[in-house]
Amino acid sequence: MVSRPFAATFAAATVAAALMTSGCASSASLREGNYEDVTPHELHRAGKSGDAELAAPLRALLEERLASGTTTITDEQAIEAVIALGRTGDASDGAAMLRVAREDHSPDVRAFAIEALARLNPPLLAAERGALLSAENDPLVRARLADN
Amino acid sequence: MSLRLLLLLSAGILMTFAPARAQESTDDAPADDLIMALDDAIFTNEDAPILEALKAILQAVNAEPDSYALNIAAAKGYLARADLLRVDRQTGKVDKAREKAMRAQQALWGEKGAEHAEKAKRLATTKQEKSEAYRLCGECTVHRIDGPLSGMRYGPTAKSDIEFAVSQDSTNWQARRAQGLMFLNNPPINGGDLDKAVETFALCAKNDEQHADVHHAFLAQAWMKLKRPERAKLEVQKSLLKNPANRLANNIKARLQENKQW
């Protein structure tokens, strides 16, 4: 007969293994650079994982979006990538986030980028707030700048 | 009861109703003005102005019981009152005892609104008119659900009315929003699906500028249910930019401020 503590440990280990596998599988496209294939749900999970190694591919995804315009990476993917990078990145990702806040065509993405920048690198946002405000026409993004 | 007392009572009843009837016959405010006043009142997200506008509309409906537009407006007025109660019950700070009373009141407004919407269904002549009448009937009927039994009774009717409304006019964004509310508020076993709710409200917000504050507020509520406060926050901001008085957006904003998280 299997003892209770053993059964509980086995079950917990199985669940943890399943979660780790699904996490790896969901971030595979992101790690491999197949950004168009990464779903918003996967990007959300990447952010929740807090895995610092995902910061580089997330940054690359956002850079590809800026480089290619609207065609490859959707607004929804970009929003989730910005949120995920805000959670997994550090102050050194501030410059990439500032570029998104300045250049992305979607006001929603810019608004989230400001929030993420406030989290990643508050001094950089403080230094750039004036320039961002003077270049920004969207009331939503302006409100975000005023809030952060 | 003596004859004198009976006469006095009859006279009293006549005196009570006479001014109202006189006012009805002389009140020739065009229906459009009354409907516009109701829309303005609904935009305030306050019960008192909605009640005021609804009273005027009910008086006009009494004078013109077969008016499609006035019956639609009456149903809208009751629905708006019931909606406000639901918003406060779901997202405001309401104690248990008051919540129960509000729920009962909500069911009553739903019932009264459904009566006018049922009438509008019969008076509707075009697909668009039918769509709006069925949408209102479905939404008012949803408010009548205050437990599992009434859910079994009214749930399927409400659902079929709202689905019919969308089938009659796929650009009736209020009907699409009503569908989104079913995804938002129903448990999964009854067709609830938060991802579909987000998708539906986003589509409505994109296509229906007139009610954008409402769509964004529901989108925020859906994100909150998905435990995504950072996404809810943006939708709250969008809703309040369109209408600073939006009750649902303000309630969610207050919750977000209480529980700061990213």
Contacts between the chains, C-beta under 8 A, distances in Angstrom:
chain1	res1	chain2	res2	distance
A	44	B	228	7.8
A	79	B	231	7.8
A	83	B	230	6.0
A	83	B	231	7.9
A	86	B	262	7.2
A	87	B	262	7.6
A	108	B	234	6.6
A	111	B	234	5.9
A	111	B	237	7.8
A	112	B	230	7.6
A	112	B	234	7.0
A	115	B	230	7.0
A	115	B	262	7.2
A	119	B	262	6.3
A	139	B	241	5.7
A	140	B	234	7.5
A	140	B	237	5.9
A	140	B	238	6.1
A	140	B	241	6.2
A	143	B	237	5.7
A	143	B	241	7.0
A	144	B	237	7.3
